[in-house]
Amino acid sequence: MPEVEEPTPARSPGRTRVAEPKAPRRAERRRPSHSRVAACTPAIRRRRRVAAAILIGLGMFLAVLGFGSLAGALTADVVPDRTAVVWVQPGETLWDVAERSAPGYNTEAVIARIHELNEIPGNTVLAGQALQVPSAP
């Protein structure tokens, strides 16, 4: 029987092949040096910060204004149902009497209720005058 030689590899086992660099693919293309995004200068940065501060301040102002008007609407015409008789002290005005009789309530609404209860034509009251007023519990 004849002897069969084994095939030899095409390359020698001690050498390695170095891959040559490939051209970049379409997705890997580098951007040109002139990018569309401009560098942010300090003046632009300052302008943006001022604009952001103004917008934040305006938003906070509107929020406070909204909450204030909401709170005002909730207590606008609320007046205590209970009434009491009080005497006007020397130097007091109708406003003072309203604040004293129903503290924490809308004073203008309390004055309007005092007008209804006592049928007073104006805002003038006399010292010692008895008034029926809404009173806080």
C-alpha positions as CSV (number, residue, x, y, z in Angstrom):
1,M,0.0,0.0,0.0
2,P,1.4,3.3,-1.0
3,E,1.9,6.0,1.6
4,V,-0.4,9.1,1.5
5,E,1.1,12.4,2.4
6,E,-1.0,14.7,4.5
7,P,-1.8,18.1,2.9
8,T,0.3,21.0,4.1
9,P,-1.4,24.3,5.1
10,A,-1.1,27.1,2.6
11,R,0.5,29.4,5.2
12,S,3.2,28.7,7.6
13,P,2.0,28.4,11.2
14,G,4.3,31.1,12.6
15,R,3.1,34.0,10.4
16,T,0.0,36.1,11.0
17,R,-1.7,38.2,8.4
18,V,-2.3,41.9,9.2
19,A,-5.6,43.3,8.1
20,E,-5.5,46.4,6.0
21,P,-7.6,49.3,7.1
22,K,-11.0,49.5,5.4
23,A,-12.6,52.6,4.0
24,P,-15.3,54.0,6.3
25,R,-18.8,52.8,5.7
26,R,-21.6,55.3,4.9
27,A,-22.9,55.3,8.5
28,E,-19.4,55.8,9.9
29,R,-18.6,58.8,7.8
30,R,-17.0,61.6,9.7
31,R,-18.7,65.0,9.8
32,P,-17.1,67.8,8.0
33,S,-15.1,70.3,10.2
34,H,-17.8,72.9,9.7
35,S,-20.6,71.6,11.9
36,R,-24.1,73.0,11.9
37,V,-24.0,73.6,15.6
38,A,-22.2,76.8,16.4
39,A,-20.0,77.1,19.5
40,C,-21.9,78.7,22.4
41,T,-20.2,81.9,23.3
42,P,-20.3,83.5,26.7
43,A,-22.7,86.2,25.5
44,I,-25.2,83.6,24.2
45,R,-24.9,81.6,27.4
46,R,-25.6,84.7,29.4
47,R,-28.6,85.6,27.2
48,R,-30.0,82.1,27.7
49,R,-29.6,82.2,31.4
50,V,-31.3,85.6,31.6
51,A,-34.2,84.3,29.5
52,A,-34.5,81.2,31.6
53,A,-34.5,83.2,34.8
54,I,-37.2,85.5,33.4
55,L,-39.4,82.6,32.3
56,I,-39.0,80.9,35.7
57,G,-39.8,84.2,37.5
58,L,-42.8,84.7,35.3
59,G,-44.0,81.2,36.0
60,M,-43.7,81.6,39.7
61,F,-45.5,85.0,39.6
62,L,-48.4,83.5,37.7
63,A,-48.6,80.5,40.1
64,V,-48.7,82.8,43.1
65,L,-51.3,85.0,41.4
66,G,-53.4,82.0,40.5
67,F,-53.3,80.6,44.0
68,G,-54.0,84.0,45.5
69,S,-57.0,84.5,43.4
70,L,-58.2,81.0,44.1
71,A,-57.9,81.6,47.9
72,G,-59.6,85.0,47.5
73,A,-62.5,83.3,45.6
74,L,-62.9,80.7,48.3
75,T,-63.4,83.3,51.0
76,A,-64.9,86.1,49.0
77,D,-68.5,86.3,50.4
78,V,-68.2,84.0,53.4
79,V,-69.7,85.7,56.4
80,P,-70.6,84.0,59.8
81,D,-74.3,83.1,60.1
82,R,-74.4,83.9,63.9
83,T,-75.1,87.5,64.9
84,A,-74.5,89.4,68.0
85,V,-75.1,93.0,69.2
86,V,-72.0,95.2,69.7
87,W,-71.6,98.8,70.7
88,V,-69.4,101.1,68.7
89,Q,-66.5,102.3,70.8
90,P,-65.2,106.0,70.5
91,G,-63.1,106.5,67.4
92,E,-64.2,103.2,65.8
93,T,-65.2,103.1,62.2
94,L,-67.6,100.5,60.6
95,W,-64.5,98.8,59.2
96,D,-63.1,98.5,62.8
97,V,-66.4,97.0,64.1
98,A,-66.5,94.5,61.2
99,E,-62.9,93.4,61.9
100,R,-63.5,93.1,65.6
101,S,-66.8,91.2,65.3
102,A,-65.6,88.7,62.6
103,P,-61.8,88.4,62.5
104,G,-60.4,86.3,59.7
105,Y,-63.4,86.9,57.4
106,N,-63.6,89.2,54.4
107,T,-64.1,92.6,56.0
108,E,-66.0,94.1,53.0
109,A,-68.5,91.2,53.0
110,V,-69.0,91.6,56.8
111,I,-69.6,95.4,56.3
112,A,-72.2,94.6,53.6
113,R,-73.9,92.2,56.0
114,I,-73.9,94.8,58.8
115,H,-75.6,97.2,56.3
116,E,-78.3,94.6,55.6
117,L,-78.9,93.7,59.3
118,N,-79.1,97.3,60.5
119,E,-80.3,99.2,57.5
120,I,-77.7,101.9,57.8
121,P,-77.6,104.3,54.8
122,G,-73.8,105.0,54.9
123,N,-70.6,104.0,56.5
124,T,-70.8,106.5,59.4
125,V,-71.4,105.1,62.9
126,L,-71.6,106.9,66.2
127,A,-69.9,106.0,69.5
128,G,-72.2,104.1,71.7
129,Q,-74.4,103.0,68.8
130,A,-75.7,99.4,69.0
131,L,-75.2,97.3,65.9
132,Q,-76.3,93.8,65.1
133,V,-73.2,92.2,63.4
134,P,-72.2,88.8,62.2
135,S,-70.0,87.2,64.8
136,A,-67.4,84.5,64.5
137,P,-68.0,81.3,66.5
